[in-house]
Amino acid sequence: MRNVGLYWFGNDLRVHDNVALLKAAAEVDYLLCVYCLDPQWLSPNQYGLAMMSANRWRFLKASLLDLDKQLHKLGQHLVVCYQSPVKAITALVGEHGISSLYRSRQTGFYENQLMLALQKQLPSLQLVESDTHSLYSLEQLPFALDKLPDTFSKFRQAVEQVPVEKPLPVPDFLPSSPAASTDWLVDFPDCLKFTPDADQEMVFNGGETAGLKQLTDYFAKGSASRYKELRNELDGWDNSTKFSPWLANGNLSARQICHYLNDFEQKVGANESTYWIFFELLWREYFQWYAHRHGKYLFVFQGIKQQKPLTSFYPERFQKWCLGNTPYPLVNAAMKQLNTTGFMSNRARQIVASCLVNELAVDWRYGAAYFEQQLLDYDVASNWGNWQYLAGVGADPRSNRHFNLDKQTRQYDQEGSFINKWQGQSPNLPLDSVDAADWPLITP
Ligand SMILES: Cc1cc2nc3c(=O)[nH]c(=O)nc-3n(C[C@H](O)[C@H](O)[C@H](O)COP(=O)(O)OP(=O)(O)OC[C@H]3O[C@@H](n4cnc5c(N)ncnc54)[C@H](O)[C@@H]3O)c2cc1C
């Protein structure tokens, strides 16, 4: 009997260093390669926001087109369904007599809920999951997941010496598809119109080909030797690696980056800066396993702590923050950069997050949801984990990370060039249109 498999692509849009794809190639006679664009991504979620901006869609679309191209080289093609994954996969399993489903292990709680729903719907379907999104596999971790260290420092000390395995090659071939190639992407969201931005430097092109180019370009330029001095700059292409959008979509693997980094250290020399790139990849790694470990608690107001923060939801303040219309020029500039390019430096992310939570007293989850919509590098674990950390409800031994906005402006934008470039000057209006003094007096 012929053995038909389905490969369900998610945040692993590549053919190199993809253990799940290699496994599928070795085990089945026919393989259907599928990606599901969930229409839900475009409807408002509980924060009143669609999950995907035009910038994100542009990057994802380019990644899917490039993946299809890579698959064609291996005699395959991508089937894209514009439907909820459970519905789409259930139909495909019936139509093609699929017996096993392969995919990368997901960190997100909701992504895993989909897998459980599929399992319930199709109990005889064999589900095979492998780690492609992290540096280490679950089996390589030197502790059980429920014993994940409660701080990053302890995690780093535990894993730092675990060797990172070499990235895997592209499969020599893929079993052929049981389905004909169709013209896809025609009816997915025309409502998302991307307008090219003014800042050509910050245009990221999605896909494995562009990701591998950024990897070789970054190390060829030698910027890695100065990474630690430059990484806190608010702007500038070479001041940090810019690998994150490709990593988040799985166009690049973290192991591949480590491999290039090791190579650079051997040829050019290792220093504190090259170590620091690895250090940051370990932060990413920590958040991946943190998301696995804490499941739905990644999204709750009090995070993994016992006490709720003293913040709330103020629609006007939140809207002003999103649009970059707050009384804080540095915050405005960073938010306008995000809205235009889909990217913001790590320093600026910390500053705007601290402002939302501390100056504006807004529930941190709205900020995380807005980042989810806008960031090209949106990654469920890194985003919600970092927001929890900044809001004092996550893996931070300190309970408060309040950034002094004047001090940050003096330190990182002394000349005001970042604020000028992104037109962050304040609108000179009060934060709330209803002044606190106009509220009716409550008399006992
Ligand atoms: C509030 C907030 C939200 C964030 N949301 C995301 C997100 O959705 N997706 C995302 O990839 N990163 C997120 N980050 C982390 C970090 O800001 C970005 O990874 C980084 O700015 C990406 O730029 P880069 O690739 O040039 O990073 P580099 O400075 O060159 O770092 C190299 C790589 O290390 C990893 N990394 C660096 N810093 C962190 C960090 N603090 N946490 C996790 N990984 C890190 C990234 O994969 C990055 O590509 C967030 C940070 C904050 C403060």
The ligand as a Gaussian input file, in Angstrom:
#p B3LYP/6-31G(d) Opt

LIG

0 1
 C        9.090000      44.081000      24.015000
 C        9.953000      43.238000      23.104000
 C        9.372000      42.437000      22.126000
 C       10.165000      41.638000      21.271000
 N        9.549000      40.863000      20.314000
 C       10.320000      40.045000      19.537000
 C        9.718000      39.211000      18.556000
 O        8.494000      39.142000      18.377000
 N       10.551000      38.440000      17.776000
 C       11.909000      38.450000      17.942000
 O       12.621000      37.744000      17.208000
 N       12.482000      39.206000      18.891000
 C       11.746000      40.003000      19.689000
 N       12.355000      40.794000      20.631000
 C       13.806000      40.630000      20.874000
 C       14.742000      41.563000      20.102000
 O       14.322000      42.893000      20.234000
 C       14.861000      41.210000      18.623000
 O       15.119000      39.836000      18.461000
 C       16.004000      41.978000      17.960000
 O       15.856000      43.350000      18.146000
 C       16.042000      41.625000      16.481000
 O       17.035000      42.334000      15.803000
 P       18.360000      41.614000      15.330000
 O       18.048000      40.362000      14.587000
 O       19.191000      42.614000      14.633000
 O       18.974000      41.212000      16.741000
 P       20.485000      40.977000      17.253000
 O       20.748000      42.011000      18.251000
 O       21.385000      40.959000      16.069000
 O       20.426000      39.578000      17.933000
 C       20.670000      38.347000      17.233000
 C       19.469000      37.440000      17.423000
 O       19.337000      37.126000      18.811000
 C       17.974000      37.027000      19.150000
 N       17.639000      38.012000      20.186000
 C       18.289000      39.171000      20.449000
 N       17.732000      39.768000      21.531000
 C       16.721000      38.985000      21.943000
 C       15.778000      39.050000      22.996000
 N       15.740000      40.053000      23.878000
 N       14.854000      38.080000      23.083000
 C       14.832000      37.043000      22.226000
 N       15.728000      36.908000      21.207000
 C       16.647000      37.868000      21.079000
 C       17.174000      37.307000      17.889000
 O       16.830000      36.085000      17.301000
 C       18.155000      38.075000      17.025000
 O       17.910000      37.938000      15.650000
 C       11.572000      41.631000      21.463000
 C       12.147000      42.443000      22.447000
 C       11.351000      43.241000      23.244000
 C       12.015000      44.113000      24.285000

